[in-house]
């Protein structure tokens, strides 16, 4: 196992029955549940969004639930996880640890379980400078957004060799990763408006992008100058896998680490559509851009120039944030976002 995974195991006590998915040589998820039912429940944290990936996850979950995948625990006299959260959750008896994607922005997520109450909370843990910065931003965002549209902050402090944010769970149904999005997505995003409309010269979201990116974004911002725009809370990574909903149509979002407290409307919706096109439909950048433009023409009372400006601004912002996260210029992810904002009609 890699050093990062070995260090992750040090969070558990030596008497934990630790299992790994997909394999002990290539671990992504560690489980400590002692029963078939608990291991099945914990293994649901393994990420899968496309149909083939979900079938693969199903068989992995069956394997680990029946007791396979056991690995030798690291020598450790006590559980650092339990020591860290015992003042909040004294009844936690097992945990599932999801290893984040490798890179400068790597963060791990620990799901906390209680025998009597089920999932009681999550720990988001970051060590690198960039990952800590993202976690700090999420902490600030969750302290500012309206209550109920995100998890509650339970604790934020140093932990192990990094920083940890302890959050309440959100119980809801995962969204389908299909297009077009359900109607209530629009209702959720409309609920993020925090002030009346204003011109672009006074708009704090416009000032943010202009000061952050300079002359590159000026043509796109200029395309918005013919009307006033509301100020909205910006999630920053709005996508189906970051939204949970209930049967009454209400919803909440997780992973606010890319958020802004004051921004322009429609950017979260555009990012949502582009992300599904990129990661689920495997669309080329031009195809994804054209879909988003046509979708917004049919669902928003905006002009074509305004929509194109917003789509380019959204893609450019995602492109720059990917570079900040440590993705190199010639990586597929960065090139895809660059191609979206460079596309001509």
Order of alpha helices (4+ residues) and beta strands (2+ residues): alpha-beta-beta-alpha-alpha-alpha-beta-beta-beta-alpha-beta-beta-beta-alpha-beta-alpha-alpha-beta-beta-beta-beta-alpha-alpha-alpha-alpha
